[in-house]
Amino acid sequence: MSSIVIPPRRFRIQRSELAVPATSPHFFEKAARSGADVIFLDLEDAVAPAQKNEARKLAIDALREIDWGRKTMAVRVNGLDTAWGWEDIVEVARQCPRLDLVLLPKAGGARDIEFVETLLSGIEQAIGRREPIGIEALIETALGAANVEEIARSSQRLEALIFGVGDFIVSMQTPDRVIGAINTDYAMVTDPDAHGQRQTHYNHQWHHVMARIAAACRAWGLRPVDGPYVNFKDEAGFKASALRARALGFDGKWAIHPNQVAWANEVFSPDEARVAWARKVSDAIAQAVSEGRGAISLDGELVDLAHIKLTENILARDRAIRAQQDNA
């Protein structure tokens, strides 16, 4: 098996993905003017069963009539096991040239992605669409987590996997109350110290799932994206959740409220200090290579050719974000 990193199937900046209920047209213009990289119009969890058909029509009208600028536009369709899922895909893809991504909930295995791919291929041939519609899928069930590697390699249309923590909590039957926050039951207690005192250290109960999603995405050229943090007034909690995801290799995070967009963009953009460090290291290594050296000491640390790849990841992301902002 080759050890070469698979390049992204399609590159997009996806620091923030703003959820907008399709039944809330009064939010559409505000979302279009927001700083979100990606917007998804929601036909699933945010829509009551009696409103499903009307929500689909509203989403189609919004994609056709509103100027979304250069944002990546997605629609979260209903699950494939519902009465609405297949029709959501067909009607939205058939009628909306502005659609970039189909967001598929509760992906359980490769065949779910392959089914959506087959539908999209037929629709594109029928309407003469040349730009293929991408797929992003939610990993939000125990079955999806168990099959995440299979899902990740299932289709060239698949661009991103999202950790849907809310439904994952339901699937795992855990007692969490605040979706996206840590569960304080998941903790370690230290041995008593010299004074008999013990300390409690909280842990992240979904670390193993998120790490597996991130690894599957990086192995197959996908973007890993973290799901919601529902306490939309809690900036510190949101950013802590986003930083945990970033530390595991995630590209971005959902925003369920416009306020969270700026927080996500901040966390998933390289800050000035990180960019300055990357430029300094990159220049130093380039100078060393020109002098026939592969490793040097810089500010008390050993840096070598491996740092070229590390710094290029940072600098390439910074360039892409700046270019996107310039073209907004």
Buried (B, 14 or more C-beta within 10 A) or exposed (E): EEEEEEEBBBEBBBBBBBBBBBBBBEBBEEBBEBBBBBBBBBBBEBBEEEBBBEBBEBBBBBBEEBEBEEBBBBBBBBBBEBEBBBBBBBBBBBBBEBBBBBBBBBBBBBBBBBBBBEBBEEBBEEEEBEEBBBBBBBBBBBBBBBBBBBBBBBBBBBBBBBBBBBBBBBBBEEEBEEBBBBBEEBEEEEEEEEEEEEEEEEEBBBBEBBBBBBBBBBEBBBBBBBBBBBBBEBEEBBBBBBEBBBEBBBBBBBBBBBEBBBBBBEBBBBEEEBBEBBBBBBEBBEEBEEEEEEEBEBEEEEBEEEBBEEBEEBBEBBEEBEEBEEEE
